[in-house]
Amino acid sequence: MAGQIGYGEGLERVDVVHGDVFDQGADIVVVPCSVHGSVSSDFADRLARLGVDSPTGSFSLGEVVEARSTSSAHARILFAAVVTDEGTRVRVIEQAAREIGFRTAEDSVVAFPLLGTGAGGMEPGPALLAILNGFMAGAPAGARAKVCVLGVAVFRRLIEELDADPAQHSSAETDATRPPAVPPRPDENVPTHTDGPARVDELGREGLAMILARRIRAARREQTRRSSSGTDRGGTFLLHVHAPWGAGKTSLLNFLATELRTPGADGRRNVVIDFNAWQHQRIGPPWWWLMTTIYTGAVSELKAFDRRRAISLWLHEWWWRLRSGLPGFLILAGIIVVLVLAVRGGWFQGIRRPDDVGAAVKSVLFTVAAIVTSLVTIWGLVHGFGRWLFATSARGARRFVSNTNDPMGLVRKHLRDLAAWIDYDIVVMVDDLDRCKAPYVVELLEGIQTLFRDVPITYVVAADRDWLADSYAGEYAGFASAAEEAGRPIGYLFLEKTFQISTGLPASTQVAAFWSRILRRPAVPDQDELERARRRAQEELGREPGDIARRRVAADPGNSPADIQARLEAVAVGMVSEQAQLSNAHALEPFQPLLGADPNPRMMKRLVNAYGIARGIETLQGVNLEDDATHGRQTALWTILSMRWPKLAAALAKRPDAVAAIGDGPVPPGIPAELAPLFTDAEVIDVVRGKGVDAALDADAIRATVLR
């Protein structure tokens, strides 16, 4: 690893160095303290020489507080409360390091000691990985960290554990104290990895899949309850998971499919069908491929757990094809019978050698009859096989549409019949739509939204949001001037109408551990170990009310990476329960004026859905387990800003400090010109300043947002 630990663009963002935190020339120096405000004697002496007050009072576990100083000639000092009377835990260090990352500006350097390894009693290796995970999850892309190790032996051991070359690490040691150089290991020791989607959770995505699966099941139950009969499962439900290429959307779909195939509380599971849009875009129409994939995918899926239903579905489909073409087949059979009788009765013999005029006329009539018969036969073939071809080829489907009255009515009815024959809740995973051309993207999504809107199927679309928005913008370019708004182009308006739920992929807190794994240094929990931890967490926390479960996890996050992940997953899933959704709706009532002058019911529902998922993801990452009211309100404000002005939210996510200029100062450099009017827009200012809700969005709040 050549001395730095990181991942992707962050490969050179973290150095492990041998030396003192105060000697690194860093912009920020981190000093560990206990929850009672005490620091070690060595740190107390250094702080006193710098004119920095030691911390006073009590702190929450994992809290980060900036020191008060009488001098500005030294680095900023941040106290990290990571030590309790019982010691230190990995999650606490990650939480503190993440908060420090949020407070770090672009191009700044932060010097960390090995948090928790002194009075906290933690081993250096887990402490180092916890610092890396937390800092890289919270810090901006240009920030760097130095993890400082005082002891030579500990430094050597860490480098050996990390499978790196200590000669390439920075070091403040002298020639007399420098340990002998260890020869670098050959690059051939690093394995080759495929770039396929993940089936084993190594970036903490499975917890998000659990949250989305629970929300999908709840949405279908809600639609069923609201139906007039109480048994109708409702209509189409669309969920959008957006992230750039390579962020792991397909891997998330894999984990989500596994969750949905697992029986729920009612003992029923979903039929999950994969639809790769990119593979089907070259042959239209899109709805035919989608309908065909639903049928073939459902048969294949049902064979695995309900073979009787699979056979029933197959029989229903083929009977439908036969029955649909029955009139044509009967006419064809009748014509064939007439022709056979005519041949056997010698009716056509006189055509060759007519003996008189009457016979000649008779021959002509029979010839005309033969021609008509041939035409009727062709018509019978076309009519009889029309629906057959419709169901077996895209070309046949196009021909059928061209030659049939109300073909789309037949398509809608047949898909409803398919859903009824399947008799399970159906979820279609639409992947790679962000590789398709704009006309196909729009035709497919509009077909789902309009043509199939009354069919009870859930569609999960994993695609880059900008790609989809640009596709709509290109197809409806002539209407842009009349419809779009600053910060919300016309393409985003279409996406808002299309999807009931839209969520991004959060930044992973396990990036450093994943990097360690692909370099053959396992640092993520084994899948079997994780499953055992999940069973333990469910037994302990599954029946607890959500707020009590979160407080228990905040006090006792777990003793191993598997326990920590499993306990956070257990409480995060509860954040999107139906009871939690009702609680969220009540908590969001004061935010209604911030939704615009005339908010529609759809926007209110989307806010409740998006806020619930955002809170669940925060819980997954160990953020705000204590239910801090101000943080919760800031999450709501950011959710509203992202919904109403997505382009502005994207710009602020990259440059959080720019939020200070909204309503107060010139537009900062780097902000796109089309967003400049929003910096003086009264409604934007109200949301950023949290008018009427006792909270506001500042740079630190935006950096702490897990879905930015």
Buried (B, 14 or more C-beta within 10 A) or exposed (E): BEBBBBBEEBEEBBBBBBBBBBEBEBBBBBBBBBBBBBBBEEBBEBBEEBEBEBBEEEBEBBBBBEBEBEEEEBBBBBBBBBBBEEEBBBBBBBBBBBBBBBBBBEEBBBBBBBBBBBBBEBEBBBBBBBBBBBBBBBBBEEBBBBBBBBEBEBBBBBBEBBBBBBBBBBBEBEEEEEBEEEEEEEEEEEEEEEEEBBEEBBBBBBBBBBBBBBBBBBBBBEBBEEEEEEEEBBEBBBBBBBBEEEBBBBBBBBBBBBBBBEEBEEEEBBBBBBBBBBBBBEBBBBBBBBBBBBBEBBBEBBBEEBEEBBEBBBEBBEEBBEEBBEEBBEBBEEBEEBBEEBEEEEBBEBBEEBEEEEEEEBBEEBEEBBEEBEEBBEBBBBBBBBBBBBBEBBEBBBBBBEEBEEBEEBBBEBBBBBBEBBBBBBBBBBBBBBBBEBBBBBBBBBBBBEBBEEBBBBBBBBBBBBBBBBBBBBBBEEEBEEEBBBBBBBBBBBBBEBBBBBBBBBBBBBBBBBBBBEBEBEBBBEBEBBEBBBEBBBEBBEEBEBBEBBBBBBEBBBEBBBBBBBBBBBBBBBBBBEEBBEBBBEBBEBBEBBBEEEBEEEBBBBBBBBBBBBBBBBBBBBBBBBBEEBBBBBBBBBBBBBBBBBBBBBBBBEBBBBBBBBBEEEBBEEBEEEBEEBBEBEBBBBBBBBBEBEBBBBBBBBBBBBBB
